[in-house]
Amino acid sequence: MQILDSRLKHSGMTHCFMNTININYCWGSLIVEELIRLGADYFCIAPGSRSSPLTVSAGQNKRLRTLVHFDERGLAFHALGYASVVQQPAVLICTSGTAAANLFPAIIEASKKKVPLIVLTADRPPELRQTGSVQTIDQAGLFGRYVKFFVDLPCPDLNIKPEFVLTTIDQAWYQAMRNPCGVVHINCMFREPLVPVETQHCCVSTDGIKHWLKNNKPYTQYIQCRDEAWFDYAHHRLPRLYAQEIVGRISRIKNGLIVIGKIAQNETKGVLALAEKLKWPIFPDLTSGLRLGCQHPQVIHYFDQILNSLSFPNALIGNPELANPGPPIKTFGGDRSFHFDGVLHLGGRITSKRYYEFVEKIKPREYITVLNHPLRNDPTHQVSLRVESSADNFCRTIIPLIKSRVEKADLRSLQKLNKNIDKAIENSFKKDDRLNEIAAARLVSQWIPKGSGLFVANSMPIRDMDFYGDFKGHAVIVGGNRGASGIDGTIASASGFAQGLGKPLTIMIGDLAALHDLNSLALLKNLSVPVVMVVLNNGGGGIFSFLPIAQYKDVFEKYFGTPHSYTFANAAAMFELQFAQPMNTKDFSKVYRRALKSKTSTIIEVMTGREENLKIHKLLQDNL
């Protein structure tokens, strides 16, 4: 039996054992080395003692990049944002105890968004569990069903073969990357010594890993052979029999609607080609890549505004019992009523709540959903046909089989209304130079550079951009935490998104979301690309003013309005970021454009008031 002394240096080769001097560091280096071979190159590390074997092993490996951040919660969201762009797992390393628990919010978001993450938590050895030992909690199964794969890795032991470590990492990676992607959790127990001190006995058998030591490939390589009869994975297309079934259903739809959620950036071309052949209108979500920077005539950019009107949704329904007794919308220019009897939904969930309310009312005969994973996306329980495919593969297969249709008056009417709404919004800003939340969203959509990133926080920012963003601006790559749709971790997620994208990024964020993640401003300082963070500060939770609870004045302000008097100038100074607080739309445009050219990150604070913000939204809506 050959024995490997972990202090041995292999000439001409870089192996994970080169700098290890005890069994903890041997295993730590095995884990890191195998993850690198699998494709990981970005390790996000929170300082801690118990995780030292993992941290030092990663830090000493020159083939990977590391990010160190003091806040585990922010670190996890950063890793999430990064992985959501590159679609490869970022690796999280943290110590034991509540440090691990702080990863949970980001793990939930990653699970909901189907983003791959590798989570390595250090833990106490079994003899210290349930003994009252400090910084010890039950970490086994800590993240419940929000992880796809969990293993409680035993303490490093000379009696356990290194093959076990390697195959465990290989399985974890495969689980993270197998569709649908997700989070895997490896809980790593370590005994003392935790520092890289030399011990007397640190010899590991290499009999089973000789071939691994001689190459740079993972120990176990996985090949997934999908054999479902309904999909031809070898040629990335639907078999003709099933494609004809889908086409038959589509052909029976008289008045169809295409709805686009989150899809890959390279899939928009196929979606537009399909829409052109069907002559159906497109309702694009902000995250689809078609809401901003796309002037295709079939894209109805302001569909949410249309659905928000009092009479137009009922006109779409075409049901006399549901018809609104009020006058028709002026910009619609007529009393036409028509009924969407079929919906083709490509990609992820839609941000618009009104869209789902609309679907529940019209109850289309066909609701066809196309998603590249097997999980359900059907909050209104309307889906009649579910196709597991990417939007691109679906469109390329279906388009040749569909007969071209003649454009209907319904589409032309929607186009006219879309154009009139855009004109009305533009005219309202020409008459008023006051800076508010709507104006900020509009101006960002007009000035943001082509191909750069836009990360939009939940609550009001994503709604304002969806409602009022100018589609005549540049096409950008849009991100956001739309999995669980919380406001936590927004700055950290955006920082990871920017790092993965490798391009300048603009963040649109509310004051409470910014305060919630203030620690993560530290992440912006050392990014490889500059970030412009536009903070919409209305002194509290502005979105609650739009909800029915706002009518209950006795409890609203204290328990829902969340009033505060904080501003962000000192926060910017504390984290060494540039800062500006423009007072009108002209100043904002000037400041924003200057910040876009800067090599350092900037906070732009837009001061508004919740009551004023509500009035502006209602006034503008009434004039549309």
HELIX and SHEET records of a PDB file:
HELIX    1   1 ILE A   23  LEU A   38  1                                  16    
HELIX    2   2 SER A   52  GLY A   59  1                                   8    
HELIX    3   3 GLU A   72  VAL A   86  1                                  15    
HELIX    4   4 THR A   98  ALA A  101  1                                   4    
HELIX    5   5 PHE A  104  LYS A  113  1                                  10    
HELIX    6   6 PRO A  126  LEU A  128  5                                   3    
HELIX    7   7 GLY A  144  TYR A  146  5                                   3    
HELIX    8   8 PRO A  162  MET A  177  1                                  16    
HELIX    9   9 ASP A  207  ILE A  209  5                                   3    
HELIX   10  10 LYS A  210  LEU A  213  1                                   4    
HELIX   11  11 ARG A  240  SER A  251  1                                  12    
HELIX   12  12 GLN A  265  GLU A  267  5                                   3    
HELIX   13  13 THR A  268  LEU A  278  1                                  11    
HELIX   14  14 LEU A  286  SER A  288  5                                   3    
HELIX   15  15 PHE A  303  ASN A  308  1                                   6    
HELIX   16  16 PHE A  312  ILE A  317  1                                   6    
HELIX   17  17 PRO A  320  LEU A  322  5                                   3    
HELIX   18  18 LYS A  330  PHE A  332  5                                   3    
HELIX   19  19 LYS A  353  ILE A  362  1                                  10    
HELIX   20  20 ALA A  391  ILE A  398  1                                   8    
HELIX   21  21 ILE A  399  LEU A  401  5                                   3    
HELIX   22  22 ALA A  409  LYS A  431  1                                  23    
HELIX   23  23 GLU A  437  TRP A  447  1                                  11    
HELIX   24  24 MET A  460  TYR A  468  1                                   9    
HELIX   25  25 THR A  490  LEU A  501  1                                  12    
HELIX   26  26 ASP A  511  HIS A  516  1                                   6    
HELIX   27  27 LEU A  518  SER A  520  5                                   3    
HELIX   28  28 LEU A  521  LYS A  525  1                                   5    
HELIX   29  29 GLY A  542  PHE A  546  5                                   5    
HELIX   30  30 PRO A  548  GLN A  551  5                                   4    
HELIX   31  31 LYS A  553  PHE A  556  1                                   4    
HELIX   32  32 GLU A  557  GLY A  561  3                                   5    
HELIX   33  33 ALA A  569  MET A  574  1                                   6    
HELIX   34  34 THR A  585  LYS A  597  1                                  13    
HELIX   35  35 ARG A  610  ASP A  622  1                                  13    
SHEET    1   A 2 ILE A   3  ASP A   5  0                                        
SHEET    2   A 2 CYS A 203  SER A 205 -1                                        
SHEET    1   B 6 ARG A  65  VAL A  68  0                                        
SHEET    2   B 6 TYR A  42  ILE A  45  1                                        
SHEET    3   B 6 ALA A  90  CYS A  94  1                                        
SHEET    4   B 6 LEU A 117  ASP A 123  1                                        
SHEET    5   B 6 VAL A 183  MET A 189  1                                        
SHEET    6   B 6 PHE A 149  LEU A 153  1                                        
SHEET    1   C 5 ILE A 282  PRO A 284  0                                        
SHEET    2   C 5 GLY A 256  ILE A 260  1                                        
SHEET    3   C 5 GLY A 342  LEU A 346  1                                        
SHEET    4   C 5 GLU A 366  LEU A 371  1                                        
SHEET    5   C 5 LEU A 385  GLU A 388  1                                        
SHEET    1   D 6 ILE A 477  GLY A 479  0                                        
SHEET    2   D 6 GLY A 453  VAL A 456  1                                        
SHEET    3   D 6 LEU A 505  GLY A 510  1                                        
SHEET    4   D 6 VAL A 531  ASN A 537  1                                        
SHEET    5   D 6 THR A 602  MET A 607  1                                        
SHEET    6   D 6 GLN A 578  ALA A 580  1                                        
END                                                                             
